[in-house]
Amino acid sequence: RKHFTALAYHPDGARLFATSNDATVHVFDARTLARVRRYTWRLNRLSALAVSADGALAAAGSATGDVVLWDLDA
């Protein structure tokens, strides 16, 4: 069973990023909660998530200390 382990809003408030106890980050429309994007990383279970103040970058971290950083504009 999946449980959310971290949440982060995009600075514009329109998107909500969520990760669960797997290797995925889901991006939801903050108003409708419809999933608009999914990222899958080859990391262990993700337990941390952040979006930069300018909304250009996002990062996710695993319980084992691995971190992935990606460009949201790409």
LUMLUMDREN-2810 file (N, C-alpha, C; in Angstrom, 1 decimal):
<atoms>
<atom><aa>R</aa><ch>A</ch><at>N</at><xx>0.8</xx><yy>-1.2</yy><zz>0.0</zz></atom>
<atom><aa>R</aa><ch>A</ch><at>CA</at><xx>0.0</xx><yy>0.0</yy><zz>0.0</zz></atom>
<atom><aa>R</aa><ch>A</ch><at>C</at><xx>0.9</xx><yy>1.2</yy><zz>0.0</zz></atom>
<atom><aa>K</aa><ch>A</ch><at>N</at><xx>0.5</xx><yy>2.2</yy><zz>-0.8</zz></atom>
<atom><aa>K</aa><ch>A</ch><at>CA</at><xx>1.3</xx><yy>3.5</yy><zz>-0.9</zz></atom>
<atom><aa>K</aa><ch>A</ch><at>C</at><xx>0.8</xx><yy>4.5</yy><zz>0.1</zz></atom>
<atom><aa>H</aa><ch>A</ch><at>N</at><xx>1.7</xx><yy>5.2</yy><zz>0.7</zz></atom>
<atom><aa>H</aa><ch>A</ch><at>CA</at><xx>1.4</xx><yy>6.4</yy><zz>1.5</zz></atom>
<atom><aa>H</aa><ch>A</ch><at>C</at><xx>2.2</xx><yy>7.5</yy><zz>1.1</zz></atom>
<atom><aa>F</aa><ch>A</ch><at>N</at><xx>1.6</xx><yy>8.7</yy><zz>1.1</zz></atom>
<atom><aa>F</aa><ch>A</ch><at>CA</at><xx>2.4</xx><yy>9.9</yy><zz>0.8</zz></atom>
<atom><aa>F</aa><ch>A</ch><at>C</at><xx>3.5</xx><yy>10.1</yy><zz>1.9</zz></atom>
<atom><aa>T</aa><ch>A</ch><at>N</at><xx>4.7</xx><yy>10.4</yy><zz>1.5</zz></atom>
<atom><aa>T</aa><ch>A</ch><at>CA</at><xx>5.8</xx><yy>10.7</yy><zz>2.4</zz></atom>
<atom><aa>T</aa><ch>A</ch><at>C</at><xx>6.2</xx><yy>12.1</yy><zz>2.4</zz></atom>
<atom><aa>A</aa><ch>A</ch><at>N</at><xx>5.9</xx><yy>12.9</yy><zz>1.3</zz></atom>
<atom><aa>A</aa><ch>A</ch><at>CA</at><xx>6.3</xx><yy>14.3</yy><zz>1.3</zz></atom>
<atom><aa>A</aa><ch>A</ch><at>C</at><xx>5.4</xx><yy>15.0</yy><zz>0.3</zz></atom>
<atom><aa>L</aa><ch>A</ch><at>N</at><xx>5.1</xx><yy>16.3</yy><zz>0.5</zz></atom>
<atom><aa>L</aa><ch>A</ch><at>CA</at><xx>4.3</xx><yy>17.1</yy><zz>-0.3</zz></atom>
<atom><aa>L</aa><ch>A</ch><at>C</at><xx>5.1</xx><yy>18.5</yy><zz>-0.5</zz></atom>
<atom><aa>A</aa><ch>A</ch><at>N</at><xx>4.9</xx><yy>19.1</yy><zz>-1.7</zz></atom>
<atom><aa>A</aa><ch>A</ch><at>CA</at><xx>5.5</xx><yy>20.4</yy><zz>-1.9</zz></atom>
<atom><aa>A</aa><ch>A</ch><at>C</at><xx>4.6</xx><yy>21.1</yy><zz>-2.9</zz></atom>
<atom><aa>Y</aa><ch>A</ch><at>N</at><xx>4.3</xx><yy>22.4</yy><zz>-2.7</zz></atom>
<atom><aa>Y</aa><ch>A</ch><at>CA</at><xx>3.6</xx><yy>23.2</yy><zz>-3.7</zz></atom>
<atom><aa>Y</aa><ch>A</ch><at>C</at><xx>4.6</xx><yy>23.9</yy><zz>-4.6</zz></atom>
<atom><aa>H</aa><ch>A</ch><at>N</at><xx>4.2</xx><yy>24.0</yy><zz>-5.8</zz></atom>
<atom><aa>H</aa><ch>A</ch><at>CA</at><xx>5.0</xx><yy>24.9</yy><zz>-6.7</zz></atom>
<atom><aa>H</aa><ch>A</ch><at>C</at><xx>4.7</xx><yy>26.3</yy><zz>-6.3</zz></atom>
<atom><aa>P</aa><ch>A</ch><at>N</at><xx>5.7</xx><yy>27.3</yy><zz>-6.4</zz></atom>
<atom><aa>P</aa><ch>A</ch><at>CA</at><xx>5.4</xx><yy>28.6</yy><zz>-5.9</zz></atom>
<atom><aa>P</aa><ch>A</ch><at>C</at><xx>4.2</xx><yy>29.3</yy><zz>-6.5</zz></atom>
<atom><aa>D</aa><ch>A</ch><at>N</at><xx>3.8</xx><yy>29.0</yy><zz>-7.7</zz></atom>
<atom><aa>D</aa><ch>A</ch><at>CA</at><xx>2.7</xx><yy>29.6</yy><zz>-8.3</zz></atom>
<atom><aa>D</aa><ch>A</ch><at>C</at><xx>1.3</xx><yy>29.1</yy><zz>-7.7</zz></atom>
<atom><aa>G</aa><ch>A</ch><at>N</at><xx>1.4</xx><yy>28.0</yy><zz>-6.9</zz></atom>
<atom><aa>G</aa><ch>A</ch><at>CA</at><xx>0.2</xx><yy>27.5</yy><zz>-6.2</zz></atom>
<atom><aa>G</aa><ch>A</ch><at>C</at><xx>-0.6</xx><yy>26.6</yy><zz>-7.1</zz></atom>
<atom><aa>A</aa><ch>A</ch><at>N</at><xx>-0.3</xx><yy>26.5</yy><zz>-8.4</zz></atom>
<atom><aa>A</aa><ch>A</ch><at>CA</at><xx>-1.1</xx><yy>25.7</yy><zz>-9.3</zz></atom>
<atom><aa>A</aa><ch>A</ch><at>C</at><xx>-0.9</xx><yy>24.2</yy><zz>-9.3</zz></atom>
<atom><aa>R</aa><ch>A</ch><at>N</at><xx>0.3</xx><yy>23.8</yy><zz>-8.8</zz></atom>
<atom><aa>R</aa><ch>A</ch><at>CA</at><xx>0.7</xx><yy>22.4</yy><zz>-8.8</zz></atom>
<atom><aa>R</aa><ch>A</ch><at>C</at><xx>1.1</xx><yy>21.9</yy><zz>-7.4</zz></atom>
<atom><aa>L</aa><ch>A</ch><at>N</at><xx>0.7</xx><yy>20.7</yy><zz>-7.1</zz></atom>
<atom><aa>L</aa><ch>A</ch><at>CA</at><xx>1.1</xx><yy>20.1</yy><zz>-5.9</zz></atom>
<atom><aa>L</aa><ch>A</ch><at>C</at><xx>2.0</xx><yy>18.8</yy><zz>-6.3</zz></atom>
<atom><aa>F</aa><ch>A</ch><at>N</at><xx>3.1</xx><yy>18.8</yy><zz>-5.7</zz></atom>
<atom><aa>F</aa><ch>A</ch><at>CA</at><xx>4.0</xx><yy>17.6</yy><zz>-5.9</zz></atom>
<atom><aa>F</aa><ch>A</ch><at>C</at><xx>3.9</xx><yy>16.7</yy><zz>-4.7</zz></atom>
<atom><aa>A</aa><ch>A</ch><at>N</at><xx>3.8</xx><yy>15.4</yy><zz>-5.0</zz></atom>
<atom><aa>A</aa><ch>A</ch><at>CA</at><xx>3.7</xx><yy>14.4</yy><zz>-3.9</zz></atom>
<atom><aa>A</aa><ch>A</ch><at>C</at><xx>4.6</xx><yy>13.2</yy><zz>-4.2</zz></atom>
<atom><aa>T</aa><ch>A</ch><at>N</at><xx>5.2</xx><yy>12.6</yy><zz>-3.2</zz></atom>
<atom><aa>T</aa><ch>A</ch><at>CA</at><xx>5.9</xx><yy>11.4</yy><zz>-3.3</zz></atom>
<atom><aa>T</aa><ch>A</ch><at>C</at><xx>5.4</xx><yy>10.4</yy><zz>-2.3</zz></atom>
<atom><aa>S</aa><ch>A</ch><at>N</at><xx>5.5</xx><yy>9.2</yy><zz>-2.6</zz></atom>
<atom><aa>S</aa><ch>A</ch><at>CA</at><xx>5.0</xx><yy>8.1</yy><zz>-1.7</zz></atom>
<atom><aa>S</aa><ch>A</ch><at>C</at><xx>6.2</xx><yy>7.2</yy><zz>-1.4</zz></atom>
<atom><aa>N</aa><ch>A</ch><at>N</at><xx>5.9</xx><yy>6.1</yy><zz>-0.8</zz></atom>
<atom><aa>N</aa><ch>A</ch><at>CA</at><xx>6.9</xx><yy>5.2</yy><zz>-0.4</zz></atom>
<atom><aa>N</aa><ch>A</ch><at>C</at><xx>7.4</xx><yy>4.3</yy><zz>-1.5</zz></atom>
<atom><aa>D</aa><ch>A</ch><at>N</at><xx>7.5</xx><yy>4.9</yy><zz>-2.7</zz></atom>
<atom><aa>D</aa><ch>A</ch><at>CA</at><xx>8.1</xx><yy>4.2</yy><zz>-3.8</zz></atom>
<atom><aa>D</aa><ch>A</ch><at>C</at><xx>9.1</xx><yy>5.2</yy><zz>-4.5</zz></atom>
<atom><aa>A</aa><ch>A</ch><at>N</at><xx>9.4</xx><yy>5.0</yy><zz>-5.8</zz></atom>
<atom><aa>A</aa><ch>A</ch><at>CA</at><xx>10.4</xx><yy>5.9</yy><zz>-6.5</zz></atom>
<atom><aa>A</aa><ch>A</ch><at>C</at><xx>9.7</xx><yy>6.9</yy><zz>-7.4</zz></atom>
<atom><aa>T</aa><ch>A</ch><at>N</at><xx>8.5</xx><yy>7.3</yy><zz>-7.1</zz></atom>
<atom><aa>T</aa><ch>A</ch><at>CA</at><xx>7.8</xx><yy>8.2</yy><zz>-8.0</zz></atom>
<atom><aa>T</aa><ch>A</ch><at>C</at><xx>7.4</xx><yy>9.5</yy><zz>-7.4</zz></atom>
<atom><aa>V</aa><ch>A</ch><at>N</at><xx>7.4</xx><yy>10.5</yy><zz>-8.2</zz></atom>
<atom><aa>V</aa><ch>A</ch><at>CA</at><xx>6.9</xx><yy>11.9</yy><zz>-7.8</zz></atom>
<atom><aa>V</aa><ch>A</ch><at>C</at><xx>5.7</xx><yy>12.1</yy><zz>-8.7</zz></atom>
<atom><aa>H</aa><ch>A</ch><at>N</at><xx>4.5</xx><yy>12.4</yy><zz>-8.1</zz></atom>
<atom><aa>H</aa><ch>A</ch><at>CA</at><xx>3.3</xx><yy>12.8</yy><zz>-8.9</zz></atom>
<atom><aa>H</aa><ch>A</ch><at>C</at><xx>3.1</xx><yy>14.3</yy><zz>-8.8</zz></atom>
<atom><aa>V</aa><ch>A</ch><at>N</at><xx>2.7</xx><yy>14.8</yy><zz>-9.9</zz></atom>
<atom><aa>V</aa><ch>A</ch><at>CA</at><xx>2.4</xx><yy>16.3</yy><zz>-9.9</zz></atom>
<atom><aa>V</aa><ch>A</ch><at>C</at><xx>0.9</xx><yy>16.4</yy><zz>-10.2</zz></atom>
<atom><aa>F</aa><ch>A</ch><at>N</at><xx>0.2</xx><yy>17.1</yy><zz>-9.3</zz></atom>
<atom><aa>F</aa><ch>A</ch><at>CA</at><xx>-1.3</xx><yy>17.2</yy><zz>-9.4</zz></atom>
<atom><aa>F</aa><ch>A</ch><at>C</at><xx>-1.6</xx><yy>18.7</yy><zz>-9.6</zz></atom>
<atom><aa>D</aa><ch>A</ch><at>N</at><xx>-2.7</xx><yy>18.9</yy><zz>-10.4</zz></atom>
<atom><aa>D</aa><ch>A</ch><at>CA</at><xx>-3.3</xx><yy>20.2</yy><zz>-10.5</zz></atom>
<atom><aa>D</aa><ch>A</ch><at>C</at><xx>-3.9</xx><yy>20.5</yy><zz>-9.1</zz></atom>
<atom><aa>A</aa><ch>A</ch><at>N</at><xx>-3.5</xx><yy>21.6</yy><zz>-8.5</zz></atom>
<atom><aa>A</aa><ch>A</ch><at>CA</at><xx>-3.8</xx><yy>21.9</yy><zz>-7.1</zz></atom>
<atom><aa>A</aa><ch>A</ch><at>C</at><xx>-5.3</xx><yy>22.2</yy><zz>-6.9</zz></atom>
<atom><aa>R</aa><ch>A</ch><at>N</at><xx>-6.0</xx><yy>22.6</yy><zz>-8.0</zz></atom>
<atom><aa>R</aa><ch>A</ch><at>CA</at><xx>-7.5</xx><yy>22.9</yy><zz>-7.8</zz></atom>
<atom><aa>R</aa><ch>A</ch><at>C</at><xx>-8.3</xx><yy>21.6</yy><zz>-8.0</zz></atom>
<atom><aa>T</aa><ch>A</ch><at>N</at><xx>-8.0</xx><yy>20.8</yy><zz>-9.0</zz></atom>
<atom><aa>T</aa><ch>A</ch><at>CA</at><xx>-8.8</xx><yy>19.6</yy><zz>-9.3</zz></atom>
<atom><aa>T</aa><ch>A</ch><at>C</at><xx>-8.2</xx><yy>18.3</yy><zz>-8.7</zz></atom>
<atom><aa>L</aa><ch>A</ch><at>N</at><xx>-7.0</xx><yy>18.3</yy><zz>-8.3</zz></atom>
<atom><aa>L</aa><ch>A</ch><at>CA</at><xx>-6.2</xx><yy>17.2</yy><zz>-7.9</zz></atom>
<atom><aa>L</aa><ch>A</ch><at>C</at><xx>-6.1</xx><yy>16.1</yy><zz>-8.9</zz></atom>
<atom><aa>A</aa><ch>A</ch><at>N</at><xx>-6.2</xx><yy>16.5</yy><zz>-10.2</zz></atom>
<atom><aa>A</aa><ch>A</ch><at>CA</at><xx>-6.0</xx><yy>15.6</yy><zz>-11.3</zz></atom>
<atom><aa>A</aa><ch>A</ch><at>C</at><xx>-4.5</xx><yy>15.5</yy><zz>-11.5</zz></atom>
<atom><aa>R</aa><ch>A</ch><at>N</at><xx>-4.0</xx><yy>14.3</yy><zz>-11.7</zz></atom>
<atom><aa>R</aa><ch>A</ch><at>CA</at><xx>-2.5</xx><yy>14.1</yy><zz>-11.9</zz></atom>
<atom><aa>R</aa><ch>A</ch><at>C</at><xx>-2.2</xx><yy>14.6</yy><zz>-13.3</zz></atom>
<atom><aa>V</aa><ch>A</ch><at>N</at><xx>-1.2</xx><yy>15.5</yy><zz>-13.4</zz></atom>
<atom><aa>V</aa><ch>A</ch><at>CA</at><xx>-0.8</xx><yy>16.1</yy><zz>-14.7</zz></atom>
<atom><aa>V</aa><ch>A</ch><at>C</at><xx>0.6</xx><yy>15.6</yy><zz>-15.1</zz></atom>
<atom><aa>R</aa><ch>A</ch><at>N</at><xx>1.4</xx><yy>15.0</yy><zz>-14.2</zz></atom>
<atom><aa>R</aa><ch>A</ch><at>CA</at><xx>2.7</xx><yy>14.5</yy><zz>-14.6</zz></atom>
<atom><aa>R</aa><ch>A</ch><at>C</at><xx>3.1</xx><yy>13.5</yy><zz>-13.6</zz></atom>
<atom><aa>R</aa><ch>A</ch><at>N</at><xx>4.0</xx><yy>12.6</yy><zz>-14.0</zz></atom>
<atom><aa>R</aa><ch>A</ch><at>CA</at><xx>4.6</xx><yy>11.6</yy><zz>-13.1</zz></atom>
<atom><aa>R</aa><ch>A</ch><at>C</at><xx>6.1</xx><yy>11.4</yy><zz>-13.5</zz></atom>
<atom><aa>Y</aa><ch>A</ch><at>N</at><xx>6.9</xx><yy>11.5</yy><zz>-12.5</zz></atom>
<atom><aa>Y</aa><ch>A</ch><at>CA</at><xx>8.3</xx><yy>11.3</yy><zz>-12.6</zz></atom>
<atom><aa>Y</aa><ch>A</ch><at>C</at><xx>8.7</xx><yy>10.0</yy><zz>-11.9</zz></atom>
<atom><aa>T</aa><ch>A</ch><at>N</at><xx>9.5</xx><yy>9.1</yy><zz>-12.5</zz></atom>
<atom><aa>T</aa><ch>A</ch><at>CA</at><xx>10.0</xx><yy>7.9</yy><zz>-11.9</zz></atom>
<atom><aa>T</aa><ch>A</ch><at>C</at><xx>11.5</xx><yy>7.9</yy><zz>-11.8</zz></atom>
<atom><aa>W</aa><ch>A</ch><at>N</at><xx>12.0</xx><yy>7.8</yy><zz>-10.6</zz></atom>
<atom><aa>W</aa><ch>A</ch><at>CA</at><xx>13.5</xx><yy>7.8</yy><zz>-10.4</zz></atom>
<atom><aa>W</aa><ch>A</ch><at>C</at><xx>14.0</xx><yy>6.5</yy><zz>-10.0</zz></atom>
<atom><aa>R</aa><ch>A</ch><at>N</at><xx>15.2</xx><yy>6.1</yy><zz>-10.3</zz></atom>
<atom><aa>R</aa><ch>A</ch><at>CA</at><xx>15.8</xx><yy>4.9</yy><zz>-9.9</zz></atom>
<atom><aa>R</aa><ch>A</ch><at>C</at><xx>16.5</xx><yy>5.1</yy><zz>-8.5</zz></atom>
<atom><aa>L</aa><ch>A</ch><at>N</at><xx>15.7</xx><yy>5.4</yy><zz>-7.6</zz></atom>
<atom><aa>L</aa><ch>A</ch><at>CA</at><xx>16.2</xx><yy>5.6</yy><zz>-6.2</zz></atom>
<atom><aa>L</aa><ch>A</ch><at>C</at><xx>15.3</xx><yy>4.7</yy><zz>-5.3</zz></atom>
<atom><aa>N</aa><ch>A</ch><at>N</at><xx>15.8</xx><yy>4.6</yy><zz>-4.1</zz></atom>
<atom><aa>N</aa><ch>A</ch><at>CA</at><xx>15.0</xx><yy>3.8</yy><zz>-3.1</zz></atom>
<atom><aa>N</aa><ch>A</ch><at>C</at><xx>13.7</xx><yy>4.6</yy><zz>-2.8</zz></atom>
<atom><aa>R</aa><ch>A</ch><at>N</at><xx>13.0</xx><yy>4.2</yy><zz>-1.8</zz></atom>
<atom><aa>R</aa><ch>A</ch><at>CA</at><xx>11.8</xx><yy>4.9</yy><zz>-1.4</zz></atom>
<atom><aa>R</aa><ch>A</ch><at>C</at><xx>12.1</xx><yy>6.4</yy><zz>-1.1</zz></atom>
<atom><aa>L</aa><ch>A</ch><at>N</at><xx>11.3</xx><yy>7.3</yy><zz>-1.7</zz></atom>
<atom><aa>L</aa><ch>A</ch><at>CA</at><xx>11.5</xx><yy>8.7</yy><zz>-1.6</zz></atom>
<atom><aa>L</aa><ch>A</ch><at>C</at><xx>10.8</xx><yy>9.2</yy><zz>-0.3</zz></atom>
<atom><aa>S</aa><ch>A</ch><at>N</at><xx>11.5</xx><yy>10.1</yy><zz>0.4</zz></atom>
<atom><aa>S</aa><ch>A</ch><at>CA</at><xx>11.0</xx><yy>10.5</yy><zz>1.7</zz></atom>
<atom><aa>S</aa><ch>A</ch><at>C</at><xx>11.1</xx><yy>12.0</yy><zz>1.8</zz></atom>
<atom><aa>A</aa><ch>A</ch><at>N</at><xx>11.6</xx><yy>12.8</yy><zz>0.8</zz></atom>
<atom><aa>A</aa><ch>A</ch><at>CA</at><xx>11.7</xx><yy>14.2</yy><zz>0.9</zz></atom>
<atom><aa>A</aa><ch>A</ch><at>C</at><xx>11.5</xx><yy>14.8</yy><zz>-0.5</zz></atom>
<atom><aa>L</aa><ch>A</ch><at>N</at><xx>10.9</xx><yy>16.0</yy><zz>-0.5</zz></atom>
<atom><aa>L</aa><ch>A</ch><at>CA</at><xx>10.6</xx><yy>16.7</yy><zz>-1.7</zz></atom>
<atom><aa>L</aa><ch>A</ch><at>C</at><xx>10.6</xx><yy>18.2</yy><zz>-1.6</zz></atom>
<atom><aa>A</aa><ch>A</ch><at>N</at><xx>11.1</xx><yy>18.9</yy><zz>-2.6</zz></atom>
<atom><aa>A</aa><ch>A</ch><at>CA</at><xx>11.2</xx><yy>20.3</yy><zz>-2.5</zz></atom>
<atom><aa>A</aa><ch>A</ch><at>C</at><xx>11.1</xx><yy>20.9</yy><zz>-3.9</zz></atom>
<atom><aa>V</aa><ch>A</ch><at>N</at><xx>10.6</xx><yy>22.1</yy><zz>-4.0</zz></atom>
<atom><aa>V</aa><ch>A</ch><at>CA</at><xx>10.5</xx><yy>22.9</yy><zz>-5.2</zz></atom>
<atom><aa>V</aa><ch>A</ch><at>C</at><xx>11.2</xx><yy>24.2</yy><zz>-4.9</zz></atom>
<atom><aa>S</aa><ch>A</ch><at>N</at><xx>12.1</xx><yy>24.7</yy><zz>-5.8</zz></atom>
<atom><aa>S</aa><ch>A</ch><at>CA</at><xx>12.8</xx><yy>25.9</yy><zz>-5.6</zz></atom>
<atom><aa>S</aa><ch>A</ch><at>C</at><xx>11.9</xx><yy>27.1</yy><zz>-5.5</zz></atom>
<atom><aa>A</aa><ch>A</ch><at>N</at><xx>12.3</xx><yy>28.2</yy><zz>-4.9</zz></atom>
<atom><aa>A</aa><ch>A</ch><at>CA</at><xx>11.5</xx><yy>29.4</yy><zz>-4.7</zz></atom>
<atom><aa>A</aa><ch>A</ch><at>C</at><xx>11.1</xx><yy>30.0</yy><zz>-6.1</zz></atom>
<atom><aa>D</aa><ch>A</ch><at>N</at><xx>11.9</xx><yy>29.9</yy><zz>-7.1</zz></atom>
<atom><aa>D</aa><ch>A</ch><at>CA</at><xx>11.6</xx><yy>30.4</yy><zz>-8.4</zz></atom>
<atom><aa>D</aa><ch>A</ch><at>C</at><xx>10.8</xx><yy>29.4</yy><zz>-9.3</zz></atom>
<atom><aa>G</aa><ch>A</ch><at>N</at><xx>10.6</xx><yy>28.2</yy><zz>-8.8</zz></atom>
<atom><aa>G</aa><ch>A</ch><at>CA</at><xx>9.8</xx><yy>27.2</yy><zz>-9.5</zz></atom>
<atom><aa>G</aa><ch>A</ch><at>C</at><xx>10.5</xx><yy>26.5</yy><zz>-10.6</zz></atom>
<atom><aa>A</aa><ch>A</ch><at>N</at><xx>11.8</xx><yy>26.7</yy><zz>-10.8</zz></atom>
<atom><aa>A</aa><ch>A</ch><at>CA</at><xx>12.5</xx><yy>26.2</yy><zz>-11.9</zz></atom>
<atom><aa>A</aa><ch>A</ch><at>C</at><xx>13.1</xx><yy>24.8</yy><zz>-11.6</zz></atom>
<atom><aa>L</aa><ch>A</ch><at>N</at><xx>13.3</xx><yy>24.4</yy><zz>-10.4</zz></atom>
<atom><aa>L</aa><ch>A</ch><at>CA</at><xx>13.9</xx><yy>23.1</yy><zz>-10.0</zz></atom>
<atom><aa>L</aa><ch>A</ch><at>C</at><xx>13.1</xx><yy>22.4</yy><zz>-9.0</zz></atom>
<atom><aa>A</aa><ch>A</ch><at>N</at><xx>13.2</xx><yy>21.1</yy><zz>-9.0</zz></atom>
<atom><aa>A</aa><ch>A</ch><at>CA</at><xx>12.6</xx><yy>20.3</yy><zz>-7.9</zz></atom>
<atom><aa>A</aa><ch>A</ch><at>C</at><xx>13.7</xx><yy>19.3</yy><zz>-7.5</zz></atom>
<atom><aa>A</aa><ch>A</ch><at>N</at><xx>13.5</xx><yy>18.8</yy><zz>-6.3</zz></atom>
<atom><aa>A</aa><ch>A</ch><at>CA</at><xx>14.5</xx><yy>17.8</yy><zz>-5.8</zz></atom>
<atom><aa>A</aa><ch>A</ch><at>C</at><xx>13.7</xx><yy>16.8</yy><zz>-4.9</zz></atom>
<atom><aa>A</aa><ch>A</ch><at>N</at><xx>14.1</xx><yy>15.6</yy><zz>-5.0</zz></atom>
<atom><aa>A</aa><ch>A</ch><at>CA</at><xx>13.6</xx><yy>14.5</yy><zz>-4.2</zz></atom>
<atom><aa>A</aa><ch>A</ch><at>C</at><xx>14.7</xx><yy>13.7</yy><zz>-3.6</zz></atom>
<atom><aa>G</aa><ch>A</ch><at>N</at><xx>14.5</xx><yy>13.3</yy><zz>-2.3</zz></atom>
<atom><aa>G</aa><ch>A</ch><at>CA</at><xx>15.5</xx><yy>12.5</yy><zz>-1.6</zz></atom>
<atom><aa>G</aa><ch>A</ch><at>C</at><xx>15.0</xx><yy>11.2</yy><zz>-1.1</zz></atom>
<atom><aa>S</aa><ch>A</ch><at>N</at><xx>15.8</xx><yy>10.2</yy><zz>-1.1</zz></atom>
<atom><aa>S</aa><ch>A</ch><at>CA</at><xx>15.4</xx><yy>8.9</yy><zz>-0.6</zz></atom>
<atom><aa>S</aa><ch>A</ch><at>C</at><xx>15.8</xx><yy>8.7</yy><zz>0.8</zz></atom>
<atom><aa>A</aa><ch>A</ch><at>N</at><xx>15.3</xx><yy>7.6</yy><zz>1.4</zz></atom>
<atom><aa>A</aa><ch>A</ch><at>CA</at><xx>15.6</xx><yy>7.3</yy><zz>2.8</zz></atom>
<atom><aa>A</aa><ch>A</ch><at>C</at><xx>17.1</xx><yy>6.9</yy><zz>3.0</zz></atom>
<atom><aa>T</aa><ch>A</ch><at>N</at><xx>17.7</xx><yy>6.5</yy><zz>1.9</zz></atom>
<atom><aa>T</aa><ch>A</ch><at>CA</at><xx>19.1</xx><yy>6.1</yy><zz>1.9</zz></atom>
<atom><aa>T</aa><ch>A</ch><at>C</at><xx>20.1</xx><yy>7.2</yy><zz>1.6</zz></atom>
<atom><aa>G</aa><ch>A</ch><at>N</at><xx>19.6</xx><yy>8.5</yy><zz>1.5</zz></atom>
<atom><aa>G</aa><ch>A</ch><at>CA</at><xx>20.4</xx><yy>9.6</yy><zz>1.3</zz></atom>
<atom><aa>G</aa><ch>A</ch><at>C</at><xx>20.7</xx><yy>10.0</yy><zz>-0.2</zz></atom>
<atom><aa>D</aa><ch>A</ch><at>N</at><xx>20.1</xx><yy>9.3</yy><zz>-1.1</zz></atom>
<atom><aa>D</aa><ch>A</ch><at>CA</at><xx>20.3</xx><yy>9.6</yy><zz>-2.5</zz></atom>
<atom><aa>D</aa><ch>A</ch><at>C</at><xx>19.3</xx><yy>10.8</yy><zz>-2.9</zz></atom>
<atom><aa>V</aa><ch>A</ch><at>N</at><xx>19.8</xx><yy>11.7</yy><zz>-3.7</zz></atom>
<atom><aa>V</aa><ch>A</ch><at>CA</at><xx>19.0</xx><yy>12.9</yy><zz>-4.1</zz></atom>
<atom><aa>V</aa><ch>A</ch><at>C</at><xx>19.0</xx><yy>13.0</yy><zz>-5.6</zz></atom>
<atom><aa>V</aa><ch>A</ch><at>N</at><xx>17.8</xx><yy>13.4</yy><zz>-6.2</zz></atom>
<atom><aa>V</aa><ch>A</ch><at>CA</at><xx>17.7</xx><yy>13.7</yy><zz>-7.6</zz></atom>
<atom><aa>V</aa><ch>A</ch><at>C</at><xx>17.2</xx><yy>15.1</yy><zz>-7.7</zz></atom>
<atom><aa>L</aa><ch>A</ch><at>N</at><xx>17.8</xx><yy>15.8</yy><zz>-8.6</zz></atom>
<atom><aa>L</aa><ch>A</ch><at>CA</at><xx>17.4</xx><yy>17.2</yy><zz>-8.9</zz></atom>
<atom><aa>L</aa><ch>A</ch><at>C</at><xx>17.0</xx><yy>17.3</yy><zz>-10.4</zz></atom>
<atom><aa>W</aa><ch>A</ch><at>N</at><xx>15.9</xx><yy>18.0</yy><zz>-10.7</zz></atom>
<atom><aa>W</aa><ch>A</ch><at>CA</at><xx>15.5</xx><yy>18.1</yy><zz>-12.1</zz></atom>
<atom><aa>W</aa><ch>A</ch><at>C</at><xx>15.0</xx><yy>19.5</yy><zz>-12.4</zz></atom>
<atom><aa>D</aa><ch>A</ch><at>N</at><xx>15.0</xx><yy>19.8</yy><zz>-13.7</zz></atom>
<atom><aa>D</aa><ch>A</ch><at>CA</at><xx>14.6</xx><yy>21.1</yy><zz>-14.2</zz></atom>
<atom><aa>D</aa><ch>A</ch><at>C</at><xx>13.1</xx><yy>21.0</yy><zz>-14.6</zz></atom>
<atom><aa>L</aa><ch>A</ch><at>N</at><xx>12.3</xx><yy>21.8</yy><zz>-13.9</zz></atom>
<atom><aa>L</aa><ch>A</ch><at>CA</at><xx>10.8</xx><yy>21.7</yy><zz>-14.2</zz></atom>
<atom><aa>L</aa><ch>A</ch><at>C</at><xx>10.5</xx><yy>22.4</yy><zz>-15.5</zz></atom>
<atom><aa>D</aa><ch>A</ch><at>N</at><xx>11.4</xx><yy>23.2</yy><zz>-16.1</zz></atom>
<atom><aa>D</aa><ch>A</ch><at>CA</at><xx>11.1</xx><yy>23.9</yy><zz>-17.3</zz></atom>
<atom><aa>D</aa><ch>A</ch><at>C</at><xx>11.3</xx><yy>23.0</yy><zz>-18.5</zz></atom>
<atom><aa>A</aa><ch>A</ch><at>N</at><xx>12.0</xx><yy>21.9</yy><zz>-18.3</zz></atom>
<atom><aa>A</aa><ch>A</ch><at>CA</at><xx>12.4</xx><yy>21.0</yy><zz>-19.5</zz></atom>
<atom><aa>A</aa><ch>A</ch><at>C</at><xx>11.2</xx><yy>20.1</yy><zz>-19.9</zz></atom>
</atoms>
